């Protein structure tokens, strides 16, 4: 997986859905993820999770902005480390680093997708498929990227991978109407 693409994906997921895009009771096997997209709650100690300027549409307070900036930087740094280990073939260190990252950013779709890649590279197909399911449950939906990612070559021909991939391919994009004509009412002139 190329570093620049991973960082682009990480930032898109990170910024688009809040600092932690996905939370669940179990970080490694979430039952159902709850996206925090559009969350206007402060994350600073001063406001202790209560709405502040963000709730009034004025953007997060300066404390929250700084924390978010630091969290994004930490995410990028950790993600680069994981990718470096993967590219060097040190899958043991990559696995330790991705588990550390998952502890700091539980159930993040990119973290879970990278877990998929590591386990696939280690030829642990069942675990890789399980991680891929979790990644999809938490918002990973880039089936086109998956089709070309050499890191998951070891699982690409499995029945489970094909099922997950086809479900992603056939699902409507987020924030789109499944049937745009559903709400259409014909004007009869009456």
Secondary structure, DSSP 8 states (H G I E B T S, - for coil): --HHHHHHHHHHHHHHH-SS-EE-SSSSS-SS-EE-TT--B--STTTTT-B-GGGGTS---HHHHHHHHHHHHHHHHHHHHHHHHHHHT-HHHHHHHHHHHHHHSTT-HHHHHHHHHHHHHTT-HHHHHHHHHHHHHTT---HHHHHH-GGGHHHHTSHHHHHHHHHHHHS--TT--S-TTTT-------
